[in-house]
Amino acid sequence: MEFKELIKKIGERVEALKPQVNTEEATKNAFIMPFIKELGYDVFNPFEVVPEFTADLGIKQGEKIDYAIMQDSEPIILIECKHHAAQLSINNASQLFRYFHTTKAKFAILTNGIEYKFFTDLVEQNKMDEKPFFSFDITHIKDNQIEELRKFHKSQFDFEKIVNTASDLKYTNELKVLINEELNNPSPDFVRHFAKQIYPSIITQKVLEQFTILVKNSFNQHFSEIVTNRLQTALSKETIKQEEHEVEELNDTKIITTQDELDGFAIVKAISTAVAPSEKIHYRDAQSYFAILFDDNNRKPICRLYFTERRLQIGIFNENKAEIKSELSKIDDIYNFTESIKDIVKFYNELEN
C-alpha cells in the first residue's frame, strides 16, 4: 500500500476509535505510535524511537518528552503527546521548548493524535518557533499535506531539504489563512485597495460598506467560475478518454476472458452486494485489463483486474476516479480490499438515490 493510503487509513482509524480512547496513554498507543510506524520508524527499536526520552535540563532533571526519533544515536525529531480531546497551543508545548535547545533535534511535533503541529527554529537559531511551519488534521488530511509529510519518512528524511522548504511552507500557510479571512470578512484596507481603483470619487464610509459586499461577492463569483470551468474541462477530458477506450475495446479482437477473471468478478460482486443490488455490478473485458463497472458504465469504474500468468494485480478506483493498484498473491486476496470496494460502490449507489 502506498504512503498516501497508509496515512489516510490512520485518519480513518482515529475517527473510528476516538470514542474508545479515553486517556493520554491510550492516545499514544492507538493513534500516535501507528503514525510513527508509517513514517518508517520501528517503534519497538530504541535505536530508532525512544519513549519517555530524557535529557539534562539542569533544575528540570527527570522531565521527559514522550518520544524522540533517533538517527546516529542523536534525536532528530521530538514528539510531545496530549490526549486527543485536548486543544493544542503554545502553552502546552513547554517541554518541547526546553528540550529543543538542549538536544540536536531540529524538529519538534506537538500532537493529540488528530492534530499534528511541526516546529523548527526559523526565527532564532536553536530556539523553537512559537508558530508551527506545518500542521494538519490527520482525519481530514489533504494530498498536498501528505506530500509534505512524506519528507519526514525515514527513507526520505533530509534535514537540509526540509529546512529549505519550511520557511516557504510556514508563510504560505499563514498567507492562506489571511487570504481566507479577507475573502470571508474583507477588512477596510482590503476593500479600499479595490474600491479606489474603480470608484471615481472619495471613498466615504457608506461607499466602503457598499464595496465590502461587492468585493466579497465578486471574489465568490470569480472562484465559482474557476471551479466550474475546471470541472467542465475535466469532464470533457474524461469523456474523450472513455470514448477512446470504448473504441479500442470495440476494435479489439484479441480479448480472452479467463476463469480467473470471472472468479475475481464473482468476489467483487459478492462484496458489492453488501451496499448495492447485485444487478448493478457488471464487467467488460479488454486486452490489457478486466474492468468491473457500476451500472455497466465506463464512467463508474469500481476496479480493474490485471491478471497474467506471472502476476495478479487489482486497481481500485476512488471517488475522484483515481486508480490505486495493489499486488495479489492469490485471487482470494481481493477480500483484503473489501472496504475500498464497498466505499466506491456505495458512492455510486448513493449518487442514484
GIHUBEL-V44386 format. One record per pair of residues at least 12 apart in sequence whose ideal C-beta (glycine too) atoms are under 7 Angstrom apart, sorted by the first residue. I is the first residue (numbers start at 0). J is the second residue. D is the distance in whole Angstrom. If there is no record, write none. Layout:
# GIHUBEL-V44386
I & J & D
I & J & D
This chain:
# GIHUBEL-V44386
0 & 325 & 7
1 & 323 & 7
2 & 149 & 6
2 & 152 & 7
3 & 142 & 7
3 & 145 & 5
4 & 323 & 6
5 & 37 & 5
6 & 37 & 6
6 & 140 & 6
6 & 145 & 5
6 & 148 & 7
7 & 140 & 7
9 & 33 & 6
9 & 34 & 6
9 & 37 & 6
9 & 137 & 6
10 & 137 & 5
10 & 138 & 5
10 & 140 & 6
12 & 33 & 7
13 & 30 & 5
13 & 112 & 6
13 & 113 & 6
13 & 137 & 6
13 & 138 & 6
14 & 138 & 5
16 & 29 & 5
17 & 83 & 6
20 & 83 & 6
22 & 82 & 7
23 & 80 & 7
23 & 81 & 6
23 & 82 & 4
26 & 80 & 6
26 & 82 & 5
26 & 83 & 5
26 & 111 & 7
26 & 112 & 5
27 & 65 & 7
27 & 80 & 5
30 & 83 & 6
30 & 112 & 3
31 & 80 & 5
31 & 110 & 6
31 & 112 & 5
35 & 48 & 6
35 & 66 & 7
38 & 151 & 6
38 & 152 & 5
38 & 153 & 6
39 & 152 & 5
39 & 153 & 3
39 & 154 & 6
40 & 68 & 6
40 & 153 & 5
46 & 69 & 6
47 & 68 & 7
47 & 69 & 6
48 & 66 & 6
48 & 68 & 6
48 & 69 & 7
49 & 66 & 7
49 & 67 & 5
49 & 69 & 6
50 & 65 & 7
50 & 66 & 6
51 & 63 & 5
52 & 64 & 5
52 & 66 & 7
52 & 67 & 4
52 & 74 & 7
54 & 98 & 6
54 & 101 & 5
54 & 102 & 5
55 & 101 & 7
56 & 97 & 6
56 & 101 & 6
59 & 97 & 6
62 & 94 & 6
64 & 77 & 5
64 & 79 & 6
64 & 94 & 6
64 & 98 & 5
65 & 78 & 6
65 & 79 & 6
65 & 80 & 4
66 & 78 & 4
73 & 103 & 5
74 & 102 & 5
74 & 103 & 7
74 & 104 & 4
75 & 104 & 6
75 & 106 & 7
76 & 104 & 6
76 & 106 & 5
76 & 108 & 6
77 & 95 & 6
77 & 98 & 5
77 & 99 & 7
77 & 104 & 5
77 & 107 & 5
78 & 108 & 5
78 & 110 & 7
79 & 92 & 6
79 & 94 & 6
79 & 95 & 5
79 & 109 & 5
80 & 110 & 6
81 & 111 & 4
82 & 111 & 6
83 & 111 & 5
83 & 112 & 5
83 & 113 & 5
85 & 111 & 5
87 & 109 & 6
87 & 111 & 6
87 & 114 & 5
87 & 116 & 6
89 & 129 & 5
92 & 109 & 5
95 & 107 & 5
95 & 109 & 6
95 & 118 & 7
95 & 127 & 6
96 & 127 & 5
99 & 127 & 4
100 & 125 & 5
100 & 126 & 6
105 & 119 & 6
105 & 120 & 7
105 & 158 & 6
106 & 119 & 6
107 & 127 & 6
113 & 136 & 6
113 & 137 & 6
113 & 138 & 6
114 & 134 & 7
114 & 136 & 6
115 & 134 & 6
115 & 135 & 6
115 & 137 & 6
116 & 131 & 4
116 & 134 & 5
117 & 131 & 5
117 & 132 & 6
117 & 133 & 4
117 & 134 & 7
118 & 131 & 5
118 & 132 & 7
119 & 132 & 6
119 & 162 & 7
119 & 165 & 6
121 & 165 & 6
121 & 166 & 5
121 & 169 & 6
130 & 169 & 7
132 & 165 & 4
132 & 168 & 5
132 & 169 & 4
133 & 147 & 6
133 & 168 & 6
147 & 168 & 7
182 & 218 & 5
185 & 211 & 5
185 & 214 & 5
185 & 215 & 6
187 & 207 & 6
190 & 207 & 6
190 & 210 & 5
190 & 211 & 5
190 & 214 & 5
191 & 207 & 7
193 & 210 & 7
193 & 214 & 6
194 & 206 & 7
194 & 207 & 7
194 & 210 & 4
237 & 298 & 7
241 & 297 & 5
241 & 298 & 6
244 & 297 & 6
245 & 297 & 6
248 & 283 & 7
248 & 285 & 5
251 & 285 & 6
251 & 286 & 5
253 & 286 & 5
254 & 284 & 5
254 & 285 & 6
254 & 286 & 6
256 & 284 & 5
257 & 306 & 7
259 & 306 & 5
259 & 330 & 6
260 & 284 & 7
260 & 289 & 4
260 & 304 & 6
260 & 306 & 6
262 & 330 & 5
263 & 304 & 5
263 & 306 & 7
263 & 330 & 5
263 & 333 & 6
264 & 282 & 5
264 & 291 & 6
266 & 333 & 5
266 & 334 & 7
267 & 280 & 7
267 & 291 & 5
267 & 301 & 7
267 & 302 & 6
267 & 333 & 6
267 & 340 & 6
268 & 280 & 5
270 & 337 & 5
270 & 340 & 5
270 & 341 & 6
271 & 340 & 6
271 & 344 & 4
273 & 341 & 6
274 & 341 & 5
274 & 344 & 5
274 & 345 & 4
274 & 348 & 6
275 & 344 & 5
275 & 345 & 7
275 & 348 & 4
279 & 293 & 6
279 & 294 & 6
279 & 348 & 7
280 & 293 & 7
281 & 295 & 4
288 & 303 & 4
288 & 304 & 7
288 & 305 & 5
289 & 303 & 7
289 & 304 & 4
289 & 306 & 7
290 & 303 & 5
293 & 344 & 6
293 & 347 & 4
299 & 347 & 5
300 & 316 & 5
301 & 316 & 6
301 & 340 & 6
301 & 343 & 6
301 & 344 & 6
302 & 314 & 6
302 & 315 & 5
302 & 316 & 6
302 & 340 & 6
303 & 322 & 7
311 & 327 & 4
311 & 330 & 7
312 & 324 & 6
312 & 325 & 7
312 & 326 & 6
312 & 327 & 6
313 & 325 & 6
313 & 327 & 6
313 & 333 & 6
313 & 336 & 6
315 & 336 & 6
315 & 339 & 5
315 & 340 & 6
315 & 343 & 7
316 & 343 & 6
317 & 343 & 6
318 & 343 & 7
318 & 346 & 5
